[in-house]
């Protein structure tokens, strides 16, 4: 993997007005009512369901959320800005996003800045820039004049790849362009056809490409490799006033992540049954499983970095890791002013997240026979 020292980013990502409008429509009529004895959680997810979200399917369909007295509704959007807006306005209780747009919201102030990181989900960085193995791109400087394929132009990975390229002094729009190409087969075709010179996606996407025989090379920088990735967030008020629900959500996801890491095949089969659209049209479940297992096994390494099961640290933010993020964001011009790392996150519920019988979860995963 190419490692080049970091330089600043020169351009910040703007929120997608179209995505926010879509979010508003999706949330129309949503309330906080729920079945008797349960609390409803509207959870914002900035992607569609897929192999990378298999722990979420496990938490839903093995009853981990229900055991916590929760009724969880998943709201899918195509960007993080709409989810931050939804959480800050009360249309969503909990959201999922990489940290970059959250830090931007914090520095800009206003209602959207009233959010707090509450559960460290993907504990290591998922994003990088990828090229085909035969590409003539050998160093970051070779990307001058390149076109970089993004899932969409409102995605956090765009900030990350801009930062990686700016480490070689390359500026977006002036020295390279970003182009929306989607994900999956569409993104790979854009790369193989030469419509883009590289892709800025994430670990599970790249793993699926490689599982189908496509050799890739990766570019990143040391400052990025050390950062955590997707995080769950809410408002300080929700975490305080709905502590039982917030803790229960995190505990359910901790159990689901442990289940998935113990038996990835079971997690994927649960996903396929719960979300049949995650099996590609024309593919058998077994064929889908072959490629998805590669993706999930790669993701599991990031979800379980530093052994949170043994350390009882599911959901925990290391203060040094949060400080590293704020330092990188400032140096990379993701944020325009310093942030106090201690204002970004809370570890208040970590003990509750980890209050479950991990041996039982592991046994259940190993003994899973299907439903």
C-alpha positions in Angstrom: 0.0 0.0 0.0 1.4 3.4 -1.0 2.1 5.6 2.1 2.8 9.3 1.5 2.9 12.0 4.2 -0.3 14.0 4.6 -1.1 17.5 3.3 -4.3 19.7 3.7 -7.5 19.3 1.8 -8.6 22.5 0.1 -12.3 21.8 -0.4 -15.1 20.8 2.0 -18.0 18.7 1.0 -21.3 20.4 0.7 -24.5 18.8 1.9 -26.7 17.3 -0.8 -30.0 19.3 -0.9 -31.6 16.5 -3.0 -30.7 13.9 -0.4 -32.0 16.1 2.4 -35.3 16.5 0.5 -35.5 12.7 0.1 -34.9 12.3 3.8 -37.7 14.6 4.6 -40.1 12.7 2.4 -39.0 9.4 3.9 -39.6 10.6 7.4 -43.0 12.2 6.7 -45.5 10.8 9.1 -42.8 9.1 11.3 -43.5 9.4 15.0 -42.1 8.1 18.2 -45.0 5.8 19.1 -44.3 2.1 19.4 -45.8 -1.1 20.6 -46.7 -1.2 24.3 -43.6 -1.7 26.4 -41.1 -0.8 23.6 -39.4 2.3 22.5 -39.1 3.2 18.9 -35.7 4.1 17.5 -35.5 5.6 14.0 -32.0 4.8 12.8 -30.4 6.7 9.9 -28.2 4.6 7.6 -26.4 6.4 4.7 -26.2 3.3 2.5 -28.5 0.6 1.2 -28.5 -2.8 3.0 -25.7 -5.1 1.9 -23.1 -7.4 3.2 -21.3 -4.6 5.0 -24.5 -4.1 7.1 -25.0 -7.7 8.1 -24.6 -7.0 11.8 -27.6 -4.7 11.6 -29.7 -7.5 10.1 -28.5 -9.8 12.8 -29.5 -7.4 15.5 -32.9 -7.0 14.0 -33.7 -10.6 13.1 -32.2 -12.5 16.0 -34.2 -10.3 18.3 -31.3 -8.4 20.0 -33.2 -5.1 19.6 -36.4 -6.6 20.8 -34.6 -8.0 23.9 -33.7 -4.4 24.7 -37.3 -3.2 24.5 -36.6 -1.5 21.1 -38.5 -1.3 17.9 -35.9 -0.1 15.3 -36.9 1.4 12.0 -34.0 1.8 9.5 -34.2 4.9 7.3 -31.8 4.6 4.3 -30.4 7.7 2.6 -27.5 8.3 0.2 -25.6 10.7 2.3 -24.6 11.6 5.8 -25.7 15.3 5.8 -29.4 14.3 5.7 -28.9 12.0 8.6 -27.2 14.6 10.7 -30.0 17.0 10.0 -32.5 14.2 10.9 -30.9 13.5 14.2 -30.4 17.1 15.2 -34.0 17.9 14.3 -35.5 14.9 16.2 -36.7 13.1 13.1 -34.2 10.4 13.8 -33.0 9.2 17.2 -29.7 7.7 16.2 -27.6 8.0 13.0 -24.6 6.3 11.4 -21.8 8.2 9.5 -18.1 8.5 9.3 -16.8 11.4 11.5 -16.0 14.0 8.9 -19.5 15.5 8.3 -20.1 15.4 12.1 -17.0 17.5 12.7 -18.1 19.9 10.0 -21.5 20.3 11.6 -19.8 21.0 14.9 -17.6 23.8 13.6 -20.5 25.4 11.7 -22.7 25.5 14.8 -26.4 25.8 14.8 -28.9 22.9 15.5 -26.9 20.4 13.3 -23.9 20.8 15.5 -25.8 19.5 18.6 -24.8 15.9 18.1 -22.4 13.6 20.0 -20.6 10.4 19.0 -22.0 7.7 21.1 -20.8 4.3 19.8 -17.5 3.6 18.0 -18.7 1.0 15.4 -16.0 0.5 12.8 -12.8 0.8 14.8 -10.4 1.2 11.9 -10.5 3.1 8.6 -12.4 1.5 5.7 -11.6 4.0 2.9 -8.7 4.4 0.4 -8.1 5.0 -3.3 -8.0 1.9 -5.5 -6.7 1.4 -9.1 -6.5 -1.7 -11.2 -3.2 -3.6 -10.7 -2.1 -2.8 -14.3 -2.8 1.0 -13.9 0.1 3.3 -14.7 -0.6 5.1 -11.4 2.4 4.3 -9.2 2.4 7.3 -6.8 -0.1 9.9 -5.6 1.6 12.5 -7.9 0.5 10.4 -10.9 -3.1 11.3 -10.2 -2.7 14.8 -11.6 -5.4 15.0 -14.3 -7.2 11.9 -13.0 -10.9 11.2 -12.6 -11.8 9.6 -9.3 -15.0 7.5 -9.1 -17.1 8.2 -6.0 -20.3 6.3 -4.9 -21.9 9.7 -5.1 -20.8 13.3 -4.7 -22.4 13.7 -1.2 -20.5 10.9 0.4 -17.9 11.2 3.1 -15.3 9.1 1.2 -14.9 12.1 -1.1 -13.5 14.1 1.7 -11.1 11.2 2.5 -9.8 10.7 -1.0 -9.5 14.5 -1.5 -7.3 14.5 1.6 -5.2 11.6 0.4 -4.6 13.3 -3.0 -4.0 16.7 -1.4 -1.1 15.1 0.5 0.7 15.1 -2.9 -0.4 18.8 -3.5 -3.3 17.9 -5.8 -6.4 20.0 -5.5 -9.9 18.9 -6.4 -11.3 20.4 -9.6 -8.0 22.1 -10.4 -5.8 18.9 -10.5 -8.3 16.0 -10.6 -12.0 15.5 -10.8 -14.6 13.5 -8.8 -17.3 11.6 -10.7 -20.3 9.8 -9.3 -20.2 6.2 -10.5 -22.3 4.3 -7.8 -21.1 1.1 -6.2 -20.8 -2.6 -7.1 -20.8 -3.6 -10.8 -21.4 -0.1 -12.1 -18.4 1.3 -10.2 -16.1 -1.6 -11.4 -17.3 -1.1 -15.0 -16.5 2.6 -14.8 -12.9 1.7 -13.7 -12.4 -1.1 -16.2 -13.7 0.9 -19.1 -11.5 3.9 -18.3 -14.3 6.3 -17.5 -12.5 6.8 -14.2 -8.8 6.3 -13.3 -9.5 5.2 -9.7 -12.2 4.5 -7.2 -12.8 6.0 -3.8 -14.9 3.3 -2.1 -14.4 1.2 1.0 -13.1 -2.2 2.2 -16.2 -4.4 1.5 -16.6 -3.0 -2.0 -13.0 -3.7 -2.9 -13.1 -7.1 -1.4 -16.1 -8.1 -3.5 -14.2 -6.9 -6.7 -11.2 -8.9 -5.7 -13.3 -12.0 -4.9 -14.4 -12.0 -8.5 -10.8 -12.0 -9.8 -10.0 -8.2 -10.2 -6.6 -7.3 -8.8 -6.4 -3.9 -7.2 -3.7 -1.6 -5.7 -4.4 0.9 -3.0 -3.2 4.4 -2.0 -3.6 5.9 1.4 -1.5 7.9 3.9 -0.4 7.0 7.5 -2.6 9.7 9.0 -5.7 8.1 7.5 -4.8 4.5 8.2 -4.9 5.1 12.0 -8.4 6.7 12.1 -11.6 4.9 13.1 -14.5 5.0 10.6 -18.2 4.7 10.8 -19.7 5.8 14.2 -23.2 6.0 15.7 -24.3 9.3 17.0 -27.3 11.1 18.6 -28.0 14.3 20.5 -26.7 14.7 24.0 -30.3 15.1 25.1 -31.3 11.7 23.7 -28.4 10.0 25.3 -29.2 11.5 28.7 -33.0 11.3 28.7 -33.3 8.0 26.9 -30.2 6.3 28.4 -31.9 2.8 28.6 -32.8 2.9 24.9 -29.4 4.3 23.8 -27.5 1.8 25.8 -29.8 -1.0 24.6 -29.2 -0.1 21.0 -25.4 -0.2 21.5 -25.6 -3.4 23.4 -27.7 -5.1 20.7 -25.1 -3.9 18.0 -22.2 -5.2 20.2 -23.9 -8.6 20.4 -24.7 -8.6 16.7 -21.1 -7.7 15.8 -19.7 -10.4 18.0 -22.2 -12.9 16.4 -21.1 -11.8 12.9 -17.4 -12.0 13.6 -17.9 -15.5 15.1 -20.0 -16.9 12.2 -19.9 -14.6 9.1 -21.8 -17.1 7.0 -24.7 -17.3 9.4 -24.8 -13.4 9.5 -25.0 -13.3 5.7 -27.7 -16.0 5.5 -29.7 -14.0 8.0 -29.2 -10.9 5.9 -30.3 -12.7 2.7 -33.5 -14.0 4.3 -34.4 -10.6 5.9 -33.4 -8.6 2.8 -33.8 -10.7 -0.3 -32.8 -7.8 -2.5 -29.2 -8.2 -1.2 -28.9 -11.2 -3.4 -28.0 -10.1 -6.9 -30.6 -10.9 -9.5 -29.6 -14.1 -11.3 -27.3 -15.3 -8.6 -27.9 -18.2 -6.2 -27.5 -17.6 -2.5 -24.4 -19.9 -2.5 -22.8 -17.9 -5.3 -23.6 -14.6 -3.5 -22.2 -16.1 -0.3 -18.8 -16.8 -1.9 -18.1 -13.2 -2.7 -19.9 -11.7 0.3 -17.9 -13.8 2.7 -14.7 -12.2 1.5 -16.2 -8.8 2.1 -17.5 -9.5 5.6 -14.4 -11.3 6.7 -12.4 -8.2 5.7 -14.9 -5.9 7.5 -14.8 -8.1 10.7 -11.1 -7.3 11.1 -12.0 -3.6 11.4 -15.1 -4.1 13.5 -13.1 -6.1 16.1 -9.8 -4.3 16.0 -8.0 -4.3 19.4 -10.3 -7.2 20.6 -13.3 -5.3 22.1 -14.8 -8.6 23.3 -11.9 -9.4 25.5 -11.3 -5.8 26.5 -15.0 -5.1 27.2 -14.6 -2.1 25.0 -17.4 -2.4 22.4 -18.5 1.1 21.4 -15.6 2.8 23.2 -13.7 5.8 21.8 -10.1 6.1 22.8 -9.4 9.8 23.6 -6.1 9.7 21.5 -8.1 8.3 18.5 -10.6 11.2 18.7 -7.8 13.7 19.0 -6.1 12.2 16.0 -9.3 12.7 14.0 -9.6 16.3 15.0 -5.9 17.0 14.2 -6.2 15.4 10.8 -9.5 17.1 10.0 -8.0 20.5 10.7 -4.8 19.9 8.8 -6.7 18.6 5.9 -9.1 21.5 5.9 -12.1 19.3 6.5 -12.9 21.7 9.4 -11.9 25.4 9.4 -11.4 25.8 13.1 -10.0 23.6 15.9 -12.4 21.3 17.8 -12.1 20.2 21.4 -12.0 16.4 21.1 -13.7 15.9 24.4 -16.8 17.8 23.1 -17.2 15.3 20.2 -17.9 12.0 22.0 -19.2 10.3 25.1 -18.1 7.0 26.7 -20.8 7.2 29.3 -22.6 4.1 28.1 -19.7 1.9 27.3 -20.1 -0.2 30.5 -23.7 -0.8 29.6 -22.9 -1.7 26.0 -20.6 -4.5 27.3 -23.0 -5.8 29.9 -23.9 -9.1 28.2 -22.9 -12.8 28.2 -20.4 -12.9 25.3 -19.9 -16.6 25.7 -23.5 -17.2 25.0 -23.4 -15.0 21.9 -20.4 -16.9 20.6 -22.1 -20.3 21.4 -25.3 -19.2 19.6 -23.3 -18.1 16.6 -21.3 -21.4 16.4 -24.5 -23.4 16.9 -26.7 -21.4 14.4 -28.5 -23.8 12.1 -30.8 -21.4 10.2 -34.4 -20.5 10.8 
